[in-house]
Amino acid sequence: MLEGVCKLQLIISYNMKKVGFLLIAFCIGLVSFSQNNKTANSIIPKPVSVVAKTGNYLLPKQVVIVAENNETVKKIADHLASIIETATSSSAIVLTTNSTRVNTIRLSIVKSKNIPAEGYRLNVSPSGILLQAATPAGLFYGTQTILQLLPPEINSKTKINTIKWNIPAVAITDSPRFGYRGLMLDVARHFFTKQQVKSFIDDMVQFKFNMLHLHLTDDEGWRVEIKSLPKLTTVGAWRAPRTGLWGKFTKPAPDEPKTYGGFYTQDDIKELVAYAKERFVNILPEVDMPAHSLAAVASYPELSCTPGNYQVSSGDPVMIWPEGGGHFYGLVDNTLCPANEKVYDFIDKVMTELSALFPYEYIHMGGDEAYHGFWEKSETCQQFMKNNGIKDVKGLQAYFVARVNKIINSKGKKMIGWDEILEGGEPSKNAAVMSWRGIAGGIAAAKLGHPVVMTPNDYVYVDLYQGDRVAEPPTYSKVLLNKAYKFDPLPKDVEPQYILGGQANLWSERLYNMRHTQYMLWPRALATAESVWSQPGSKNWNDFVQRVETQFERFDAAEINYSRSMYDPIFSPKKLTDSTISIGLETQLSDLTIHYTFDESFPDYFYESYKALLTVPAGASSLTVVTYRGKKQMGKIIKMPIAELKKRAGIKQ
Ligand code: TNX
């Protein structure tokens, strides 16, 4: 539109040479401004302030990055240089601040009270880029913003010669809302190699996440070498392979080869910690206990209250969550015995080695989903409770948590656990709580004065459905992108000082490969990134969607997988009579049309578009839908059985 106006002005100016030149300059300026405005406003997470200007900084053939004479800052500059050299045909060199070169990208530490710890100020003009921050972390985030201002192809792993590497002129001031901005990766259920974890870190830092929570142990595997407990990785890291529908697998035969798995040696961990640190990421290690501990129990069966032959789970059922609700229960005792001193010796050994490996101030001890039925039946537990004046098994769990807390503190670390650690008795005040069953646990903990990380399953569980279950890989409940975008780690009536931040969790019991992992993570983790970095007042769903779409181009260039399920329709069936339903359809995005048919063919935009509630024509057995933006197909073709919709509407068939 802007270009159209400018063309008109050009014609008018035909006979007015001088005015014409001015107008041309004005038009070029306008077009450049509007393009710059679009690019500058496509950043995720949204910066605090963005002022687009006219003109561009064109990457020269030889890019010069001038960096503070400081090892950490030089590394940031090297990092930027290596990305530029990978994707563009420019070369990039790093000089120190003494250099008087002009037309450079200058990274500068400034001692200014106006720039918060991880914040930065970025000024791009046609004659150079100035990035200022009070800390190296701030500079690092500034470079991530610079990368998002470059064309999407900057994410390419191979050189691209056909692109004009322009960075739009802009002034950005930015800083995070929360200090804890996390992603959790479950490396226990599915083992991710060291290299995969590194690329996970590379991906997350683009969106200014700074915490990687590694779920290192579970029923399906123990993934970290503990030198004083070698069986944890000779036995606990391996299981019989299974593929298909998780939770329905057969129990491995005792002599079945345990060929699936892996673990990180202590050297691997050191390498990962260093790799993360260079990218301003801390790693939070989690050893999940007392439950989710079958891999440990299979390695050292004496840790269980229930004598038996234990094997690392292959995805065969260990616990049952009754369909339609009800409390979960255990089929196998996957807990460490809280009434056995040997267990605390074991934990002491684990924590001694973990605390030496991970520099982060917290160690996560899990604490979630413990089924206490086996403790109720255990003579040892009952006797122990009597001797220690513990009145019930919940109290026994609280006793266990308190002991673990003491052990962790004795290693110079603080404990963090899932919100169940508040049950049966309050842990000491320095224990932090990770609230996963909604935000209620987090609110309760903050009110008691505990530090809290919010990770509510109904907003940030990126292992859950992101579209209709008939069109997605099987999992549990649903978190659509528009819901994920509504995540606010700071509830209204809670003192902000107790909320460290928020985190999205990627559980991997149903993941078998990296492509699927990325599919679950993106774009929902973008919504989390924005919830933990950006100001809540700047949230705007339609604007976010546009920025997500720009990010899709970047993912394409980087060959990172992502889900397009935000384009798919949502089905709302309602019961009309005992055998009939109406079907409502809607989309998360406001500019899509839904085309549908009951005739079993694959609809396109020539098909009827959805306008009002549908009723099912006699004889129809499925409703097939697809979404379009104009003439462009956006969603996938989804074939929904009518029987499924009737079931959802509560019609018994
Ligand atoms: C609950 S969240 C779990 C995990 C599962 C996840 C699946 C939490 C502390 N425990 O063990 O993988 O749900 O969404």
Residues whose N, C-alpha, C, O or C-beta is under 5 A from the ligand:
A	BS01	TNX	D368 W418 W436 D463 W507
